[in-house]
Amino acid sequence: MKQVDKFIFFCLLVVVSILFKTTEALSVSASVSLFYFNSTSNRSVSEQCECGLYGLNSPVLSARGLVGIPKSANLQACDANTQFTITKPPWIALMERGNCSFAEKIKVAARRGARAAVIYNALDKGDDTVLMSHLGAESIVAIMIGNLKGMEILHRIENGMTVTMVIEVGKKHGPSMNQYSIFFISVSFFIVTAATMGYFIFYSARRLRIARAQSRNQQQLKARAKKAIEQLQLRTLKQGDKETGPDGDCCVVCIELYKPNEVVRILTC
C-alpha cells in the first residue's frame, strides 16, 4: 500500500509540474508594420496590424529589415541549402508553414543571416496563428502570422515590390496550452485516476478479505465451543441431593438455587 501511495503522489507531482509550466507559457502578440515600395511608380504604402504571435522559444524583441522569400518554388524553406531573395542585412525571412518543423525553418533563416523569421500559416490550416514551439532555434526573433497576410506580402514581393517589415512587441495574453501540454495533462490525469481507482479497489478487497476471515474464525470458535459444551456430562437432580439441600451451591450461570428434577451440566474445573 505504501508503494501505491508513492506512485499516486508521483503522478500528482507530474500533473502539477505540467500545469505550472503551462501557466508560465504566456503568448505574446507581435505588432507588424509593413512598408511597400513600388520602384516603377515610385510610390510607397504602409500598414500596421497586431497580427503576429511570438514563438514559444523566441526572444521577445523588436526586429526590422527588408523581407526576403525563398528563391525556389518551395516556399516552406525546409531544405538546408535554401537561398533567399534578400541577403543584405538587416533582413527578415518569410516562409510558409509545413513539410518540416518550425525549428528547422528558423535555423535555415538564421544560417542565411536573417534578423527574424516570419512563418505564415498554411492555407489548409486556416488564417489563425498558433504558439510555435521551436526548441533549439532561439537565436533570432520568430513570429507567426495568418495565411492571408503572408500570401499578401508574398505576392507583392513576387510582383517586384520592396517590402520592409518592423516587428514590435505587442500585448501579453493569458496562459496558453498547446496540444502537447493538453496531451500530457490528459495522460497524467488518466494515470492518476486509474491508480486511485486501483488503490481503492485493492484496499476494499483487502478489507473484505479480512472481514470474511474474521467471520469465518468466529464461526469456527462458536462451533468448537458448542461442541465442547455438548460433550459435558448431563445430570438430573433428585430430591435429597446435596445440591438441592439448604447448604447446596447456587448455579454459577444463573445465580439461583438448584431444584429437584432440573437438568444440569457438569462443568470441569
Solvent accessible surface area in square Angstrom, and as a share of the most:
residue,aa,sasa,rsa
1,M,83,0.37
2,K,162,0.69
3,Q,153,0.68
4,V,45,0.26
5,D,68,0.35
6,K,144,0.61
7,F,100,0.42
8,I,27,0.13
9,F,126,0.52
10,F,124,0.52
11,C,8,0.05
12,L,86,0.43
13,L,93,0.46
14,V,50,0.28
15,V,22,0.13
16,V,92,0.53
17,S,48,0.31
18,I,33,0.17
19,L,77,0.38
20,F,128,0.53
21,K,141,0.60
22,T,9,0.05
23,T,72,0.42
24,E,108,0.49
25,A,21,0.16
26,L,82,0.41
27,S,13,0.08
28,V,10,0.06
29,S,7,0.05
30,A,0,0.00
31,S,13,0.09
32,V,0,0.00
33,S,17,0.11
34,L,1,0.00
35,F,85,0.35
36,Y,1,0.00
37,F,78,0.33
38,N,50,0.26
39,S,78,0.51
40,T,129,0.75
41,S,59,0.38
42,N,114,0.58
43,R,172,0.63
44,S,79,0.51
45,V,80,0.46
46,S,69,0.45
47,E,58,0.26
48,Q,111,0.49
49,C,34,0.21
50,E,83,0.37
51,C,38,0.23
52,G,5,0.05
53,L,24,0.12
54,Y,3,0.01
55,G,5,0.05
56,L,65,0.32
57,N,32,0.16
58,S,10,0.07
59,P,38,0.24
60,V,65,0.37
61,L,109,0.54
62,S,72,0.46
63,A,7,0.06
64,R,137,0.50
65,G,4,0.04
66,L,63,0.31
67,V,4,0.02
68,G,0,0.00
69,I,10,0.05
70,P,5,0.03
71,K,136,0.58
72,S,60,0.39
73,A,107,0.83
74,N,74,0.38
75,L,36,0.18
76,Q,40,0.18
77,A,2,0.01
78,C,31,0.19
79,D,87,0.45
80,A,56,0.43
81,N,112,0.57
82,T,11,0.06
83,Q,90,0.40
84,F,2,0.01
85,T,63,0.37
86,I,40,0.20
87,T,96,0.56
88,K,159,0.67
89,P,90,0.57
90,P,61,0.39
91,W,1,0.00
92,I,0,0.00
93,A,0,0.00
94,L,2,0.01
95,M,0,0.00
96,E,36,0.16
97,R,50,0.18
98,G,23,0.22
99,N,115,0.59
100,C,33,0.20
101,S,55,0.36
102,F,33,0.14
103,A,15,0.12
104,E,86,0.38
105,K,0,0.00
106,I,1,0.00
107,K,83,0.35
108,V,4,0.02
109,A,0,0.00
110,A,32,0.25
111,R,138,0.50
112,R,73,0.27
113,G,43,0.42
114,A,5,0.04
115,R,124,0.45
116,A,0,0.00
117,A,0,0.00
118,V,0,0.00
119,I,0,0.00
120,Y,2,0.01
121,N,2,0.01
122,A,12,0.09
123,L,144,0.72
124,D,122,0.63
125,K,116,0.49
126,G,33,0.32
127,D,73,0.38
128,D,102,0.53
129,T,48,0.28
130,V,53,0.31
131,L,26,0.13
132,M,0,0.00
133,S,45,0.29
134,H,1,0.01
135,L,134,0.67
136,G,51,0.49
137,A,4,0.03
138,E,76,0.34
139,S,90,0.58
140,I,21,0.11
141,V,8,0.05
142,A,0,0.00
143,I,0,0.00
144,M,0,0.00
145,I,1,0.00
146,G,7,0.07
147,N,6,0.03
148,L,125,0.62
149,K,40,0.17
150,G,0,0.00
151,M,60,0.27
152,E,54,0.24
153,I,0,0.00
154,L,4,0.02
155,H,89,0.40
156,R,68,0.25
157,I,25,0.13
158,E,102,0.46
159,N,121,0.62
160,G,56,0.54
161,M,37,0.16
162,T,58,0.34
163,V,3,0.02
164,T,27,0.16
165,M,0,0.00
166,V,20,0.11
167,I,0,0.00
168,E,82,0.37
169,V,66,0.38
170,G,24,0.23
171,K,138,0.58
172,K,141,0.60
173,H,88,0.39
174,G,44,0.42
175,P,89,0.56
176,S,28,0.18
177,M,95,0.42
178,N,37,0.19
179,Q,128,0.57
180,Y,131,0.50
181,S,20,0.13
182,I,88,0.45
183,F,122,0.51
184,F,109,0.45
185,I,28,0.14
186,S,60,0.39
187,V,59,0.34
188,S,10,0.07
189,F,138,0.58
190,F,143,0.60
191,I,68,0.35
192,V,20,0.11
193,T,59,0.34
194,A,51,0.39
195,A,17,0.13
196,T,42,0.24
197,M,110,0.49
198,G,37,0.36
199,Y,42,0.16
200,F,113,0.47
201,I,113,0.57
202,F,93,0.39
203,Y,75,0.29
204,S,66,0.43
205,A,49,0.38
206,R,93,0.34
207,R,135,0.49
208,L,94,0.47
209,R,141,0.52
210,I,67,0.34
211,A,52,0.41
212,R,152,0.55
213,A,32,0.25
214,Q,105,0.46
215,S,51,0.33
216,R,131,0.48
217,N,80,0.41
218,Q,109,0.49
219,Q,119,0.53
220,Q,83,0.37
221,L,112,0.56
222,K,146,0.62
223,A,61,0.47
224,R,157,0.57
225,A,52,0.41
226,K,130,0.55
227,K,128,0.54
228,A,56,0.43
229,I,93,0.47
230,E,106,0.48
231,Q,135,0.60
232,L,40,0.20
233,Q,121,0.54
234,L,100,0.50
235,R,86,0.31
236,T,70,0.41
237,L,1,0.00
238,K,136,0.58
239,Q,150,0.67
240,G,68,0.65
241,D,35,0.18
242,K,169,0.71
243,E,35,0.16
244,T,30,0.17
245,G,27,0.26
246,P,141,0.89
247,D,138,0.71
248,G,17,0.16
249,D,108,0.56
250,C,60,0.36
251,C,27,0.16
252,V,112,0.65
253,V,121,0.70
254,C,74,0.44
255,I,123,0.62
256,E,110,0.49
257,L,116,0.57
258,Y,46,0.17
259,K,123,0.52
260,P,48,0.30
261,N,124,0.63
262,E,67,0.30
263,V,97,0.56
264,V,27,0.15
265,R,87,0.32
266,I,67,0.34
267,L,102,0.51
268,T,113,0.66
269,C,185,1.11
